[in-house]
Amino acid sequence: MTNYLSSVIVIFALIGCSTFNTGQPDGIKVFPRDTNPKTRVFIEREFLQIIAVTESPEWRPTVTLEHIGRGWVGVTYGPSDIRIERSLVELAMTDEAALWALRRTIAHEIGHAMSGHRFTTTARQQMNELEADAKGIEYFKRLGWPCKLWVDNFARVLKRGYDIDAEHDTKARYDQAQQLCSTA
């Protein structure tokens, strides 16, 4: 009887532990499902530290790691659907410059999601890109991260004479980053 009672107590304790609300936020859904566990933990950690300083720290997106193309490294398809270039994530796990590039990308894409952006006309999309950058820069500031990384990135792109497309006006993004980071 004592063994039976002990077993029942252990079972109820385990059930209680599995349903107890720890107050910890649910994790981020990362796709594809067979993503390496180390990569999954890495990308979840990078997203959660930025999400923690947003307007909605309880928000949890679905993140898909895939080859995006067109020179993009991130894309937001809806309020909770973010795509990140898989090769950038893999490189960021071992290279500090790539890590900061990934963090800028994540902050920018979260900025789109927090603003409720969807793809629209080219003129409107240019404004959306600036708004997402402004939010991303603000998240960097809240985390105490170097805002200058945004300015330096756009300066390098301008120096190379490279614009991704008409929706991503690098000169306007550089000017905005300089203005927003001047007090950083």
Number of C-alpha atoms within 10 A of each C-alpha: 6 7 8 9 10 11 12 12 12 12 12 12 11 12 11 11 11 10 8 9 9 8 6 7 12 9 14 18 15 20 14 12 11 8 13 10 10 10 16 20 15 15 23 18 14 15 20 19 15 19 22 15 15 20 13 10 13 12 18 19 20 15 21 20 23 17 15 15 9 8 10 13 21 24 20 22 15 15 18 15 17 21 21 23 20 17 14 20 23 17 14 19 15 10 13 11 12 17 18 16 19 25 22 22 21 25 27 25 27 28 28 26 21 18 15 13 20 15 13 11 9 13 11 13 18 20 16 22 22 23 19 22 26 20 22 26 28 21 25 22 17 13 13 10 15 14 22 16 18 23 21 14 16 21 19 12 15 15 9 9 10 12 15 12 13 11 19 18 18 23 15 15 22 22 14 19 24 19 12 19 19 11 8 15
